[in-house]
Amino acid sequence: MDLLLYGEGYRKISVGMGTCGQAAGAREVYEALVDEVAKLGLKASIIKTGCMGMCYAEPLVELSERGYPSALYANVKAESIPKILRDYFFERDVSGAYALRSKKGIAKGEDAIPCLEELDFNKGSIRMVTRNCSIVDPSSIESYIAYGGYLALTKALRKMTPEQVIEEVKASGLRGRGGAGFPTHLKWMICRQAVGEKKYMICNADEGDPGAFMNRMLAEGDPHRILEGMIIAAYAIGADEGYIFVRAEKPLMAERFRTAVEQARRYGLLGKNILKSGFSFDVTVILSAGAFVCGEETAMISTIEGGRAMPRVRPPFPATKGLFGKPTTINNVETLAHVVGIIKEGASEFAKVGSERSKGTKVFCLTGKVVRTGAVEVPLGTTIRKLIFEMGGGIQGGKRFKAIQTGGPSGGCLSEKFLDLPLDYETLQSAGSIMGSGGLVVMDEDACPVDVARYFLTFTTAESCGKCTPCRIGLRLMLEILTRITSGEGKEEDLERLVELSNTIRDTSLCALGQGAPNPVLTTLNYFREEYEAHIKEKRCPAGVCTKLIRYSIDLEACRGCGLCFRSCPSSAIQQIAETRKFAIDASKCIRCGLCFTICPFGAIRKG
């Protein structure tokens, strides 16, 4: 496909310039590439692409030339660029590559380098919505079109009625990828049938869950795919105006969307009489104020209207009375990206993968204490164990797996017994958690479930809009209890009080923020109750995380008497034992700063 853009005999250099790549140093790598290509006199196009999901390997650089295998280089440094270019373009040696797109039996060292799909991180992955990420130039509509872009829209507008589009989405079994898993076709059909000439289509790109970045990855790497899906959705429901609602903290995501919208307008893919079909639709990209609650549909609508980000009582639902009181459909970024494949390739192709009730693929983000962090697109129903231990490479430092948080702040914290749980909507709900947008935070043996619950509750308490009493007051009461427990001031009756408050807040809060906020507390109580009891009964944090419950001591057998801890202690709590010349900690003076634990070169400091 690149030949359409660069001509026969092209040389192409791709640099992953998503947010993760830039954070890892891709900007410096790109600048080094520009300089070195000029020095060498190479006729090569240097393309800024998005992330392919392998965040652990960033910065990533891919070199391509007609007749030779495309080679992917990982964790690239600016100073290594001259050697990489010379090896590939002049020596025809790919032995320093991390992976190849395909093998052609031409380049030196090719046999020792795996293909991209052979990497453990990619085994089990099926790229439906992420297929173009790291391949297309996200700032070029021509690049997207060269890879089949806007063929689905052309098919929908020229060969299908809006009702047929909805039926095709229904046949696919597509469910919303933003969290709740509501059937996409049903949301569209209700809006389509709602009374009113004016209707709106909104793309929810307000990704705010800690540990979730799949929407950012898709938008930064393949924005036209999302825009194409949005136009098809607007055609299906009968909307002539739309908004892409982007979180303000993700400026590159917003920039890519704005560029895509401007280019689509120039090509006649937005605006009046699109592709001479009689259908008109245009899009505005707007930034949110950064509030987590903006991800809730009615709070998002209120923000677009110019009001505060506060949820509204439902019913009426947005599909019948939404933006400015008009029928409105709101779909998540990943949901809209899937629509393109469903229309282009047919519902049956999409439904071939996934579980019985959850069809297709889902992009999950692996973060936390996992060896290979990044985003993987796998069939729904893939187990947690496969994601962490096969694709993610297991736990960092060879430590023991302890828990995984799914679904962000409104999700649950699941223990080791759930490692073989298939990840789909129903199974996660049965375990007390949710899928959410797909963020997975992996925790090792050093994590404290009580502190984890307190952390997520701190987040949701701060992000509560304050409109309803259960959320505004109830979450603060829960946070106060958890803070007391992690400070060694908890009481046994606090556990029942937490359960009581959780159930009340979950059942009576106005929106999903309050309804889901107790989940981290309830699941940690269910699966790690003994650690709560240790905090309360023994005034001890088994994981050694809660500062006020930590007790430091020195293992005299491991101590070498170097005195480094003694000289570093800010409270003079460490004293030398005269007869042994080793050291001990006076617990009454220790302020539990942890400096001695960090600084000891022999691992002699114990905490518990």
C-alpha angles and dihedrals in degrees: 000000000000089000088072088062106033106024132235116322093021126166115213129187117191123195121192101235101170118127092271092050093049091048088055094051105273093139091062090045091052092051090049090051092052091050096045095045088054092049092050093045091232118168097221137138113230110207129193106218133175131254121292091204098263094113092157089065099048135164090057124185125186123197122199135180129166112267097019133084115265108245127209119208120199134208089009120189123206091240092057094058097091092055094044092052094045094047094050105035100032108022095035087222119143097171091114093056124111095215142345128230088223139341121249103170095241111095126076115257092014096129093061095052119082124227116252094254090051093064112107090236090061100039107113092018119129111192110214105137096017097049094108097041109118090009106069124056101246092207093055125076088189090061091051092048090050088061094051099278119167093012089112091053091048090051093048095049098041104033108024137058119224089255091053091052090053091047091052091052089048091052090052093058092227113174127191112279094204097086118281097064094223113173106265096212092054093055089049095046094051091051092044091054095042116112114253139085094226118066134166136215120204128189109209105218093154096120108178109149114120107248095020122112106141094112091050090049093052095044095046093046105036112010096157091062091059092045091050091052090049093053090050090050091050090051090051096051097036099247122155098185133047145176133210106210110205129184109248092227090066104067096161090054090053092046092053091049093049091050091049092050093049092048093047090053091052090052093049093248091120128038131035123003098354112215087350089287097127090245117122126192136153135186137215122198113216133178124232123226090246099256114146091221089064086083088070109094101233093042088052091051091050090052094050088051089056098257134116119290096258126137121241130224113268133245112078091066122206092252089070102022115015135122110027087350093297128122108276137183121204120193131177122245095251093047092056092046089057091052090068094058093044093054095039099044102022135256093270093063091053094046093052090084132050133047130307095271100021111057130194131010134312130205111229125190116221112207139151125043097358123120097230113038121192145086123302128187110213137160113276107258095047110140126247089236093059092050096048105034104029105030098023095043096236131272122337116258092012091280125152121272112244111168147341127216113213127188099022124256091343093049133084137261108236126198133222093277089071097057091107093047112125110236107238135118100267099043093049091049090051089056092052096258138092137226094234112175091326108272115152118190111193119207129195132208091285094065121104111216091203091055090044090055089048091050095052092044089051087056097048093042090055092045096048111117089217096229098124125048099226092058098035097047103018097057091050091052090051091048091051090053093048091048090053091049094050089048094055095254099104126127129211092245089059090078094059089043090055091052092048093049092045093054093046094048092045093051100042108033118114099230143020093269093067094033092056101034095088093056096091089051096046094047095047089048090050098045104026103030092135089064092053088051091050090054091050106034101031098027086229135126106214091202093049093234107113101083099211091053098048119108116196123205138166123242102223093203091056095040114101096189094242091142095220091128091046093054093045100047109113094201100044089240093139118079133177120249101228100211094049101030086225127115141250135190123238102218092201091063099036114110092192095237091147094224093126091050091052098043102044108109093199101050091241096138113093126195129192 
